[in-house]
Amino acid sequence: MLKNNSLISVIVPVYNTKAYLGKCIKTIIDQSYKNLEIILIDDGSTDGTSVMCDEWSQKDARIKVFHLQNGGVSKARNFALEQCHGEWVSFVDSDDWLALDMYEILLALADKFEADTACCGAWQGNEENYIVRNIWRRFKEDEVCYNGGSALGNVIEQSGTLWNKLLKRELIGCIRFNEKIRYAEDTLFLSEYLLKANCVAVTKTPLYYYRINRLGNVVSGGLNSRHLDYLYATALIFDILRENGSVDVGVERVVDVGIRVAALMNKTNKQKCYMDAIRQLAKKVMPYRTELIKNNRSVKQYFKKFILTQMSYGNCLFVYCPKIVNRIK
């Protein structure tokens, strides 16, 4: 039994996802927990999604629709944060969908641990084929609570996304998304939020369905200018982690992001700007490279330390060997 009936503001930025939006909204309005404020932010869609948003608002009075000129997901979310009234805030991607008891379970989890943040596990795939996403891998229990200073590093290390979390609007306060960053803006936002969190409750139960390999999804596409944003955001996230006692998590994140971006490169001259960005990021964290093996003396960690050094010299040819890349991910 829940201790309260708090309002949850569900924020859904929408851009050209007509094929998926119906399933997303249906699983929100059909939640077993009913006290929801559903905010659809249409970011200038051109595929008929805008009309679909308006149609859904006619079906359920809890749905509010706002139509904006295309300005990116960060601007859309920031606009929504100015409109919401809930004690809790949930961010949902418009091509994903939810287990019908997700909010009920997350609120009960927050009640149980008296937490100001609640997180769950996730599935990934599509409607026909999905598997458990390996998110919460650092603890064996079904549930755990990270308190105070332990929350930032532990949560960012395992799950830097927003979509599987309930956040307290009071804690969000004046924190806003960086509208100049188009990739990893959610992790940067979450990092700033977690600095203020006192208790983060986590359940491994998968309640969020994350769609992968959708056409038009930047995460599933090839190398593009958004990956420069990814590297820039990673530098900002590293600074937050370093300044707040989680430098080891920050260094490993830099290496992993550098590998991901470099692995998308080919041998054409057009890749120089990405290589330069990777090198500058690696140089930034080189003074802290020993932190990679401070608490984990595995072969993988020693190898990542070597890779970080190679990145700082601008030598990322190793990423062209798929076996090596897959081994260290």
Salt bridges, closest charged atoms under 4 A:
ASP30 OD2 - LYS26 NZ 2.46
GLU37 OE2 - LYS64 NZ 2.79
GLU37 OE2 - HIS85 ND1 2.89
ASP42 OD2 - HIS67 ND1 2.81
ASP54 OD1 - HIS67 NE2 2.84
ASP60 OD2 - ARG62 NH2 2.90
GLU82 OE2 - ARG176 NH2 2.89
GLU87 OE2 - LYS168 NZ 3.64
ASP93 OD1 - ARG77 NH2 3.61
ASP95 OD2 - ARG214 NE 2.68
GLU127 OE2 - ARG211 NH2 2.74
GLU143 OE1 - LYS112 NZ 2.67
GLU157 OE2 - ARG138 NE 3.26
GLU185 OE2 - ARG77 NH1 2.96
ASP229 OD2 - ARG182 NE 2.73
ASP239 OD1 - ARG242 NH1 3.52
ASP239 OD1 - LYS284 NZ 3.10
GLU243 OE2 - ARG242 NH2 3.38
GLU252 OE2 - LYS304 NZ 2.79
ASP256 OD1 - LYS304 NZ 2.78
ASP276 OD2 - LYS272 NZ 2.76
ASP276 OD1 - ARG279 NH2 2.87
GLU291 OE1 - LYS294 NZ 3.85
